[in-house]
Amino acid sequence: MHTPLIRYLVSSPYGDVPVDNDKLDLPLEVDPLKTPYRVYFQSIRDFLRQKDFESLLTNPPSPPFSKGGLGGFSDELDEIIIRSEKHGALYHPASIEVIIKGDSVKFGLNVAVTDTGKDLLKKEFIVLKTLHEKFNLPYIPKPYFMDELNSMVFLLEEWFEGYHEFHLSMTESGVQSIKLWEFGKGYKYLTSEQSFEIYRQASKILTLYYGMNDFCQIYPWHHAAGDFVVKIELENNPPSPPFTKGGDSESPTLKKGDLGGFTGEKIDVRLTTARQYEPYMIFQEKENMNPIIALFYFLLNLTIKMRLDKLDGVGDTVWAEDFCLEATMKGFLDGLRLKEEFKNYFSSEKEFFNILKSFRLEDLKTAYSPLIDLYNMTGDYPVIAENLDRHVEALYATLQNFPA
């Protein structure tokens, strides 16, 4: 078999950086084992080279070349680019770009080096496979192949091309805004409408994967980890008015049936990870738990989690403004409308709205207590505690005013 050229790059906000041989012995960021970049790249190379690049050629479907994979092009592999994308507490993701006759296909490769990371990555492989078989939805990466080599675990999976991280940031004028990390093009601030749509879609995705019968959900996840990514593409169609008259960019008012934030651009959100898929809270031990109550707590937790991030992804924990709450509610309900199980518990959508609106402010405050206790001893807890009263009041007002 023809042996392709293998190149090593490091991804950055302003473009790819060639690997400097003098820096290959520096350790991976946030890796407690201090694994050198040289070992990281060489181990990825060894993983890909196994059985003449079998993992790349036989496992994933790879348009535009063929629906069955790259097997028919094994002698035409020109180049493979291994690109270090980012580093986290658990994984060190890379992208694998395969170049054939001038065309390219990209794959994702999660790499775990610590015992904790390796155990979780093995579990994630199973979770991803299970969720794709159960739901057949496109919002999480397809897992292709997993193996352990050189004391590392590798998971080859679908790569979401053109999708980027985003994080809450502060503009020069001191206004909170979402900043898109568009690698290769730098950073840019998003509008309130774009931010609204991102939160709406993220909430919808989590709701679509929620199991109403067994209370299972994708968890944990966190905006600070860059678990959600977004692609924004320009559209020629005129924008659809996202808010009713009287709303503004800081406090949008939803209108039933609108696009929830499209401003002449196509926005698409994906979730890059599914570490666990299990029940949350006390529902793990309550076989006879009412599914409606479990769904209600899923919503309560969703409204908290969606608002949490770290400033610029690495700073102090920050809390998204109230428009995030309305976006979360809309995404949650959009997801429910697409779930067949929803019809098993409610005779109509109006019935469900009436249940939500029946909660008094004090009822909501009481309901949040056991949920917030689960955040105790986490870095998020002080920020949640500081904002909880106002959050509950805003949720109550949103429920009462939400169009049924």
C-alpha positions as CSV (number, residue, x, y, z in Angstrom):
1,M,0.0,0.0,0.0
2,H,1.1,3.5,-0.8
3,T,2.2,5.4,2.4
4,P,0.8,8.9,2.6
5,L,2.7,11.9,3.9
6,I,1.7,12.7,7.5
7,R,1.9,16.3,8.7
8,Y,1.3,17.7,12.2
9,L,-0.4,21.0,12.9
10,V,-1.8,22.8,15.9
11,S,-5.1,24.6,15.5
12,S,-5.3,28.3,16.6
13,P,-7.9,31.1,16.3
14,Y,-5.9,32.7,13.5
15,G,-5.0,29.6,11.5
16,D,-3.0,26.4,11.7
17,V,0.4,26.5,13.2
18,P,3.1,24.0,11.9
19,V,4.6,21.9,14.7
20,D,7.9,23.3,15.8
21,N,10.3,20.4,16.3
22,D,12.0,22.3,19.2
23,K,8.6,22.4,21.0
24,L,7.6,18.8,20.6
25,D,8.8,17.9,24.0
26,L,6.6,20.4,25.7
27,P,3.7,18.8,27.7
28,L,0.1,18.8,26.6
29,E,-1.9,21.6,28.2
30,V,-3.8,20.7,31.4
31,D,-2.4,17.1,31.3
32,P,-1.4,16.0,34.8
33,L,0.8,13.3,33.3
34,K,2.8,15.9,31.3
35,T,2.6,13.9,28.1
36,P,4.9,15.4,25.5
37,Y,3.4,16.6,22.2
38,R,5.9,14.3,20.5
39,V,4.4,11.2,22.2
40,Y,0.9,12.5,21.5
41,F,1.4,13.0,17.8
42,Q,3.4,9.8,17.3
43,S,0.8,7.8,19.2
44,I,-2.0,9.2,17.0
45,R,0.1,8.3,13.9
46,D,0.6,4.7,15.2
47,F,-3.1,4.4,15.9
48,L,-4.0,5.5,12.3
49,R,-1.3,3.3,10.7
50,Q,-2.6,0.1,12.2
51,K,-3.4,-2.5,9.5
52,D,-2.6,-0.1,6.7
53,F,-4.9,2.7,8.0
54,E,-7.8,0.3,8.4
55,S,-9.7,2.6,10.9
56,L,-9.8,5.4,8.2
57,L,-10.5,3.2,5.2
58,T,-13.2,0.8,6.4
59,N,-15.1,2.2,9.3
60,P,-16.7,5.5,8.6
61,P,-18.9,6.4,5.6
62,S,-17.0,9.1,3.8
63,P,-18.7,11.2,1.1
64,P,-17.9,12.5,-1.4
65,F,-15.7,9.5,-2.2
66,S,-18.2,6.7,-1.4
67,K,-21.0,5.7,1.0
68,G,-19.0,2.7,2.1
69,G,-15.8,4.4,3.2
70,L,-12.4,5.1,1.6
71,G,-11.4,1.5,0.9
72,G,-11.4,2.0,-2.8
73,F,-8.9,4.8,-2.5
74,S,-6.3,3.1,-0.3
75,D,-3.6,3.5,-3.0
76,E,-4.5,7.1,-3.6
77,L,-4.0,8.6,-0.1
78,D,-1.9,11.7,-0.7
79,E,-1.6,13.1,2.7
80,I,-3.0,12.9,6.3
81,I,-3.0,16.0,8.5
82,I,-3.1,15.4,12.2
83,R,-4.3,18.6,13.8
84,S,-4.3,19.2,17.6
85,E,-7.5,21.0,18.1
86,K,-7.8,21.7,21.9
87,H,-7.1,20.3,25.3
88,G,-9.4,19.5,28.2
89,A,-9.4,18.0,31.6
90,L,-10.6,14.6,30.1
91,Y,-9.7,14.5,26.5
92,H,-7.2,16.0,24.0
93,P,-9.2,16.1,20.7
94,A,-7.6,16.2,17.3
95,S,-8.9,16.3,13.8
96,I,-7.7,13.9,11.1
97,E,-7.8,15.3,7.6
98,V,-7.4,12.7,4.8
99,I,-6.5,14.2,1.4
100,I,-7.2,12.1,-1.7
101,K,-6.7,13.4,-5.3
102,G,-7.1,17.0,-4.1
103,D,-10.3,16.3,-2.1
104,S,-10.4,15.9,1.7
105,V,-12.4,14.2,4.4
106,K,-12.1,15.1,8.0
107,F,-12.6,13.0,11.1
108,G,-12.6,13.7,14.8
109,L,-10.3,11.9,17.1
110,N,-10.7,12.0,20.9
111,V,-7.6,11.1,22.8
112,A,-7.5,10.2,26.5
113,V,-4.2,9.8,28.4
114,T,-5.3,9.7,32.1
115,D,-7.0,6.7,33.7
116,T,-10.1,8.8,34.4
117,G,-10.2,10.1,30.8
118,K,-9.6,6.6,29.3
119,D,-12.5,5.1,31.4
120,L,-14.9,7.8,30.4
121,L,-13.9,7.7,26.7
122,K,-14.6,4.0,26.6
123,K,-18.0,4.6,28.2
124,E,-18.7,7.5,25.8
125,F,-18.1,5.2,22.8
126,I,-20.9,3.0,24.1
127,V,-23.2,5.9,24.9
128,L,-22.8,7.5,21.5
129,K,-23.6,4.2,19.7
130,T,-26.6,3.6,22.0
131,L,-28.0,7.1,21.3
132,H,-27.6,6.8,17.6
133,E,-29.4,3.5,17.6
134,K,-32.2,4.7,19.8
135,F,-32.9,8.2,18.4
136,N,-31.2,8.3,14.9
137,L,-30.6,12.0,15.3
138,P,-27.7,14.0,13.8
139,Y,-26.8,16.2,16.7
140,I,-24.0,14.2,18.3
141,P,-21.0,12.7,16.5
142,K,-21.2,9.2,15.0
143,P,-18.6,6.9,16.7
144,Y,-16.6,4.9,14.3
145,F,-13.8,3.0,15.9
146,M,-12.1,2.8,19.4
147,D,-8.8,1.3,20.4
148,E,-6.1,1.5,23.1
149,L,-2.5,1.9,22.1
150,N,0.7,3.3,23.7
151,S,-1.2,3.7,27.0
152,M,-3.8,6.0,25.4
153,V,-7.4,5.4,24.3
154,F,-8.5,6.7,20.9
155,L,-12.0,7.2,19.6
156,L,-12.4,8.0,15.9
157,E,-15.7,9.7,15.2
158,E,-17.6,12.1,13.0
159,W,-16.1,15.6,12.7
160,F,-18.5,18.6,12.6
161,E,-16.8,20.6,9.9
162,G,-17.3,24.4,10.2
163,Y,-18.6,24.3,13.7
164,H,-16.9,26.3,16.4
165,E,-16.9,26.9,20.2
166,F,-18.6,29.9,21.7
167,H,-18.4,31.4,25.2
168,L,-19.8,34.3,27.2
169,S,-17.5,37.3,27.1
170,M,-17.5,41.0,27.9
171,T,-17.2,43.6,25.1
172,E,-14.9,46.6,25.5
173,S,-18.0,48.6,26.6
174,G,-18.7,46.1,29.4
175,V,-21.7,44.4,27.7
176,Q,-22.1,40.6,28.1
177,S,-22.1,38.9,24.7
178,I,-21.4,35.5,23.2
179,K,-18.0,35.3,21.4
180,L,-17.6,32.8,18.6
181,W,-14.2,31.1,18.4
182,E,-14.1,30.8,14.7
183,F,-10.7,29.0,14.3
184,G,-8.9,30.2,11.3
185,K,-10.7,33.5,11.3
186,G,-10.3,34.7,14.9
187,Y,-13.0,35.7,17.4
188,K,-16.2,37.7,16.8
189,Y,-19.1,38.8,19.0
190,L,-22.6,37.5,18.1
191,T,-25.8,39.4,18.2
192,S,-28.4,38.9,20.8
193,E,-30.6,37.2,18.1
194,Q,-27.8,34.8,17.2
195,S,-27.2,34.0,20.8
196,F,-30.9,33.4,21.4
197,E,-30.9,30.9,18.6
198,I,-27.9,29.1,19.9
199,Y,-29.4,28.6,23.4
200,R,-32.8,27.6,21.8
201,Q,-31.2,24.9,19.7
202,A,-29.0,23.6,22.5
203,S,-32.0,23.2,24.7
204,K,-34.0,21.5,22.0
205,I,-31.2,19.0,21.4
206,L,-31.0,18.0,25.0
207,T,-34.8,17.7,25.2
208,L,-34.9,15.5,22.0
209,Y,-32.5,13.1,23.7
210,Y,-34.3,13.1,27.0
211,G,-36.0,9.8,27.9
212,M,-39.5,10.4,29.2
213,N,-40.0,6.8,30.1
214,D,-36.7,6.2,31.9
215,F,-35.7,9.8,32.8
216,C,-32.3,9.3,31.1
217,Q,-30.5,12.4,29.8
218,I,-27.2,13.4,28.3
219,Y,-25.2,14.6,31.3
220,P,-22.8,16.0,32.4
221,W,-22.2,18.8,29.9
222,H,-21.1,22.4,30.3
223,H,-20.7,25.4,28.0
224,A,-17.3,26.1,29.7
225,A,-16.0,22.9,28.2
226,G,-17.1,23.8,24.7
227,D,-19.5,20.9,24.6
228,F,-21.8,22.7,22.2
229,V,-20.6,24.1,18.9
230,V,-22.3,26.2,16.3
231,K,-22.0,26.8,12.5
232,I,-23.3,30.1,11.1
233,E,-23.7,30.5,7.4
234,L,-24.8,33.5,5.5
235,E,-28.2,33.2,3.8
236,N,-29.6,35.3,0.9
237,N,-33.1,35.1,2.2
238,P,-34.4,38.1,4.1
239,P,-34.4,37.7,7.9
240,S,-37.6,36.7,9.7
241,P,-38.6,39.0,12.5
242,P,-37.6,37.1,15.6
243,F,-39.4,39.1,18.3
244,T,-42.8,40.8,18.7
245,K,-43.2,44.5,18.6
246,G,-42.1,45.9,21.9
247,G,-39.3,43.4,22.6
248,D,-35.7,44.4,22.2
249,S,-32.4,42.7,21.9
250,E,-31.9,42.6,25.7
251,S,-35.4,41.4,26.6
252,P,-36.9,39.7,23.6
253,T,-40.5,38.7,23.6
254,L,-41.3,35.4,21.8
255,K,-43.9,35.2,19.2
256,K,-45.5,31.8,18.6
257,G,-44.2,30.2,15.4
258,D,-41.2,32.6,14.8
259,L,-37.7,31.4,14.1
260,G,-36.4,32.5,17.6
261,G,-33.5,34.5,16.4
262,F,-32.6,34.0,12.7
263,T,-31.2,37.3,11.3
264,G,-30.5,36.4,7.7
265,E,-28.0,33.6,8.7
266,K,-28.4,29.9,9.0
267,I,-27.5,28.8,12.5
268,D,-26.9,25.1,13.4
269,V,-25.9,23.8,16.8
270,R,-24.4,20.4,17.6
271,L,-23.3,18.6,20.8
272,T,-19.8,17.2,20.6
273,T,-20.0,14.8,23.5
274,A,-22.3,12.4,25.4
275,R,-20.3,11.2,28.4
276,Q,-23.2,9.6,30.2
277,Y,-26.9,8.8,29.5
278,E,-28.5,8.1,32.8
279,P,-31.3,9.4,35.1
280,Y,-30.4,12.4,37.2
281,M,-31.1,13.4,40.8
282,I,-33.3,11.2,43.0
283,F,-35.0,9.5,40.0
284,Q,-32.2,6.9,40.0
285,E,-33.8,5.3,43.1
286,K,-37.5,6.1,42.5
287,E,-39.0,3.3,40.3
288,N,-42.5,4.8,40.7
289,M,-41.5,8.4,40.1
290,N,-44.1,10.3,38.1
291,P,-42.7,11.0,34.6
292,I,-44.3,14.4,34.6
293,I,-42.4,15.4,37.8
294,A,-39.2,14.0,36.4
295,L,-39.7,16.1,33.2
296,F,-40.4,19.2,35.3
297,Y,-37.0,18.7,37.1
298,F,-35.3,18.2,33.8
299,L,-36.6,21.6,32.7
300,L,-35.6,23.3,36.0
301,N,-32.1,21.9,35.7
302,L,-31.9,22.9,32.0
303,T,-32.7,26.5,32.8
304,I,-29.8,26.6,35.3
305,K,-27.2,24.8,33.2
306,M,-27.9,26.7,30.0
307,R,-27.0,30.0,31.8
308,L,-23.7,28.8,33.1
309,D,-20.3,29.4,31.4
310,K,-16.8,30.6,32.1
311,L,-15.8,34.0,30.9
312,D,-14.0,33.5,27.6
313,G,-14.1,29.8,28.3
314,V,-11.3,29.9,31.0
315,G,-12.2,32.7,33.4
316,D,-14.6,33.0,36.3
317,T,-18.0,31.4,36.2
318,V,-20.6,33.7,34.6
319,W,-24.4,33.8,34.3
320,A,-26.2,34.4,31.0
321,E,-28.8,37.2,30.9
322,D,-32.5,36.6,31.0
323,F,-33.0,36.2,27.2
324,C,-31.2,32.8,27.7
325,L,-34.1,31.7,29.8
326,E,-36.7,32.4,27.2
327,A,-34.6,30.7,24.5
328,T,-34.2,27.7,26.8
329,M,-38.0,27.5,27.3
330,K,-38.7,27.7,23.6
331,G,-36.1,25.1,22.7
332,F,-37.4,22.8,25.4
333,L,-40.9,23.0,24.1
334,D,-39.8,22.7,20.5
335,G,-38.1,19.4,21.4
336,L,-41.1,18.1,23.3
337,R,-43.4,18.7,20.3
338,L,-41.2,16.3,18.3
339,K,-41.2,13.6,20.8
340,E,-43.8,10.8,20.4
341,E,-43.7,10.0,24.1
342,F,-45.0,13.5,24.9
343,K,-48.4,12.4,23.6
344,N,-48.5,9.5,26.0
345,Y,-48.6,11.8,29.0
346,F,-50.6,14.8,27.8
347,S,-53.9,15.0,25.9
348,S,-52.8,18.2,24.4
349,E,-50.0,20.8,24.4
350,K,-52.3,23.2,26.2
351,E,-52.7,20.8,29.1
352,F,-48.9,20.8,29.6
353,F,-48.8,24.6,29.4
354,N,-51.5,24.8,32.0
355,I,-49.5,22.5,34.4
356,L,-46.4,24.7,34.0
357,K,-48.4,27.9,34.6
358,S,-50.1,26.4,37.7
359,F,-46.9,26.6,39.7
360,R,-46.8,29.6,42.1
361,L,-43.6,31.5,42.7
362,E,-43.2,29.9,46.1
363,D,-43.8,26.5,44.5
364,L,-40.9,27.1,42.1
365,K,-38.6,28.2,44.9
366,T,-39.3,25.1,46.9
367,A,-38.9,22.8,43.9
368,Y,-35.4,24.2,43.2
369,S,-34.1,23.4,46.6
370,P,-33.1,19.7,46.1
371,L,-31.8,20.5,42.7
372,I,-29.5,23.3,43.8
373,D,-28.1,21.1,46.6
374,L,-26.6,18.9,43.9
375,Y,-24.4,21.8,42.8
376,N,-23.0,22.3,46.3
377,M,-19.2,22.0,46.4
378,T,-18.9,22.8,42.7
379,G,-17.4,25.9,41.2
380,D,-20.8,26.8,39.8
381,Y,-22.6,26.9,43.1
382,P,-21.7,30.5,44.3
383,V,-22.9,32.0,41.0
384,I,-26.1,29.9,41.1
385,A,-26.8,30.9,44.7
386,E,-26.2,34.6,43.9
387,N,-28.6,34.6,40.9
388,L,-31.2,32.0,42.0
389,D,-33.9,34.2,43.5
390,R,-34.0,36.4,40.4
391,H,-33.8,33.4,38.1
392,V,-36.9,31.8,39.8
393,E,-38.8,35.1,39.5
394,A,-37.8,35.4,35.8
395,L,-38.8,31.8,35.2
396,Y,-42.2,32.3,36.9
397,A,-42.8,35.4,34.7
398,T,-41.8,33.5,31.6
399,L,-44.1,30.6,32.3
400,Q,-47.0,33.0,33.0
401,N,-46.5,35.0,29.8
402,F,-45.4,32.2,27.5
403,P,-47.8,31.9,24.6
404,A,-49.8,28.6,24.7
